[in-house]
Amino acid sequence: MPYMKACHLPRSIKYFRSPLAVDDSKVSKKIIKQLNFKPIKRIACRFNPLLEKTESIRRFCLILSEPKWRTSNANLLVKTNVLSENSPPEVEITYGMLIAYT
């Protein structure tokens, strides 16, 4: 019976979160417009797609596969590793070299 009660609870309780926090269950167009992949050299995602806690990484990989974001940085390498073990999901972001002009 306690499990049935917990199933119907909301994913997050808005009263304990900052009003500036992003809702984890939804990605709005306003947030997507702020994405900038120009300084990023490589993105590596590792996750098990059968686990529920990897939903956000699967959405992130879906966003990266859209041509609109691929054209923002043509040199961006996206590597996705699908794991069969129960290891925690990981996203590794490698930034390119920063050049300082003097």
C-alpha positions in Angstrom: 0.0 0.0 0.0 2.8 2.6 0.7 4.1 2.0 -2.8 0.8 2.8 -4.4 0.7 6.1 -2.5 4.2 7.0 -3.6 3.4 6.3 -7.2 0.9 9.1 -7.4 3.2 11.8 -5.9 4.5 14.5 -8.2 8.1 14.1 -9.4 9.3 17.2 -7.5 7.8 19.3 -4.8 7.9 22.9 -6.0 7.9 24.4 -2.5 11.3 23.1 -1.7 12.9 24.3 -4.9 14.2 27.7 -5.7 11.9 29.6 -8.1 14.9 30.0 -10.4 15.5 26.2 -10.6 14.8 24.4 -13.8 12.1 21.7 -13.8 13.9 18.4 -14.4 10.9 16.8 -16.1 10.5 19.4 -18.9 12.8 21.2 -21.2 11.3 24.5 -22.4 12.1 26.3 -25.6 13.5 29.2 -23.6 16.1 27.0 -22.1 17.0 25.4 -25.4 17.6 28.8 -27.0 20.3 29.5 -24.4 22.4 26.5 -25.4 25.7 27.4 -26.9 27.9 24.6 -28.1 30.6 26.8 -29.7 33.3 26.4 -26.9 32.7 22.7 -26.5 35.0 20.2 -28.2 33.5 16.8 -27.2 30.5 15.5 -25.3 30.5 11.8 -24.0 27.3 10.3 -22.6 27.3 7.0 -20.8 24.0 5.5 -19.5 21.8 2.4 -19.3 18.6 3.2 -21.3 16.6 0.7 -19.4 16.8 2.6 -16.1 14.3 5.3 -15.2 16.9 7.7 -13.8 18.4 8.1 -17.3 15.4 9.9 -18.8 17.1 13.3 -18.7 20.3 12.0 -20.5 18.2 10.4 -23.2 16.4 13.7 -23.7 19.8 15.5 -23.8 21.1 13.1 -26.5 17.9 13.7 -28.5 18.5 17.5 -28.4 22.1 16.9 -29.5 21.0 14.9 -32.5 18.8 17.7 -33.9 20.5 19.4 -37.0 19.9 22.9 -35.5 22.3 22.3 -32.7 24.8 20.3 -34.8 25.2 23.3 -37.1 26.0 25.6 -34.1 29.4 23.8 -33.8 30.4 21.6 -36.8 33.5 20.3 -34.9 31.5 19.0 -31.9 32.0 15.3 -31.3 29.2 13.5 -29.6 29.9 10.0 -28.3 27.1 7.9 -26.8 27.9 4.7 -24.9 25.0 2.5 -24.0 25.8 0.4 -21.0 24.3 -2.9 -19.9 25.3 -2.6 -16.2 23.6 -0.6 -13.4 26.3 2.1 -13.3 25.2 5.7 -12.7 24.7 7.8 -15.8 27.5 10.2 -16.8 27.9 13.2 -19.1 31.5 14.3 -19.8 32.0 17.6 -21.5 35.4 18.6 -22.9 36.0 22.2 -23.7 38.4 23.3 -26.5 41.5 25.3 -26.1 40.9 28.9 -25.0 43.0 31.4 -26.9 43.7 34.7 -25.1 44.5 37.7 -27.4 46.9 40.2 -26.0 
